[in-house]
């Protein structure tokens, strides 16, 4: 699990429109991850579930962050709360 540490912006640039699983390495003042090491990436989030389970079982001390690098909410979608 020892890969290059990347800022989240760099992860988004290198892995467009992918689900990524990172080992968190740095956080902002509010506790949100801002840097991490790549563990895995995929076009399908479900394919990362087993990797997440394995890490939690074998390395419970490791904090992970799974997120989508593509467009979060399409521009044509209207969200009403």
C-alpha positions as CSV (number, residue, x, y, z in Angstrom):
1,X,0.0,0.0,0.0
2,X,3.0,2.4,-0.3
3,X,2.4,4.4,-3.4
4,X,3.0,8.1,-4.3
5,X,1.1,10.6,-2.1
6,X,-1.2,12.6,-4.3
7,X,-3.5,15.6,-3.7
8,X,-7.1,14.9,-4.4
9,X,-7.1,17.3,-7.3
10,X,-4.2,15.3,-8.9
11,X,-6.1,12.1,-8.3
12,X,-9.1,13.6,-10.2
13,X,-6.8,14.7,-13.0
14,X,-5.1,11.3,-13.4
15,X,-8.2,9.1,-13.0
16,X,-11.1,10.9,-14.7
17,X,-14.6,9.5,-14.3
18,X,-13.4,6.7,-12.0
19,X,-14.1,5.4,-8.5
20,X,-10.9,5.6,-6.5
21,X,-9.9,4.1,-3.2
22,X,-7.2,6.0,-1.3
23,X,-5.3,5.6,1.9
24,X,-5.7,9.0,3.6
25,X,-2.4,10.7,4.4
26,X,-3.3,14.4,5.0
27,X,-6.4,16.2,6.2
28,X,-7.6,19.8,6.3
29,X,-8.4,21.7,9.4
30,X,-12.0,20.3,9.4
31,X,-10.7,16.7,9.2
32,X,-11.5,16.1,5.5
33,X,-8.9,14.2,3.4
34,X,-6.8,16.3,1.1
35,X,-4.0,13.8,0.1
36,X,-3.7,10.1,-0.1
37,X,-2.0,7.1,-1.7
38,X,-3.8,5.2,-4.4
39,X,-5.0,1.7,-3.4
40,X,-7.3,0.9,-6.3
41,X,-9.5,2.5,-9.0
42,X,-12.4,1.3,-11.2
43,X,-15.2,2.4,-13.4
44,X,-17.5,0.5,-11.1
45,X,-17.7,1.3,-7.4
46,X,-18.9,-2.2,-6.5
47,X,-15.6,-3.7,-7.6
48,X,-13.8,-1.8,-4.8
49,X,-16.0,-3.2,-2.0
50,X,-14.0,-6.3,-1.4
51,X,-10.7,-4.3,-1.4
52,X,-12.3,-2.0,1.3
53,X,-13.3,-5.1,3.4
54,X,-9.8,-6.6,3.1
55,X,-8.1,-3.4,4.2
56,X,-10.4,-3.0,7.1
57,X,-9.7,-6.5,8.2
58,X,-6.0,-6.6,7.6
59,X,-5.1,-3.0,8.3
60,X,-7.7,-1.5,10.7
61,X,-5.5,1.4,11.5
62,X,-5.5,2.7,7.9
63,X,-8.1,5.4,7.0
64,X,-9.5,5.0,3.6
65,X,-11.5,7.3,1.3
66,X,-13.6,6.1,-1.7
67,X,-14.9,8.7,-4.1
68,X,-15.9,9.4,-7.7
69,X,-13.6,11.7,-9.7
70,X,-16.2,12.6,-12.4
71,X,-19.1,15.0,-12.4
72,X,-20.9,14.7,-9.1
73,X,-24.3,16.1,-10.0
74,X,-25.0,16.5,-13.8
75,X,-25.7,20.2,-14.7
76,X,-29.1,19.2,-16.1
77,X,-30.2,17.7,-12.8
78,X,-32.1,19.8,-10.4
79,X,-31.9,18.9,-6.7
80,X,-34.8,20.0,-4.5
81,X,-34.4,19.7,-0.7
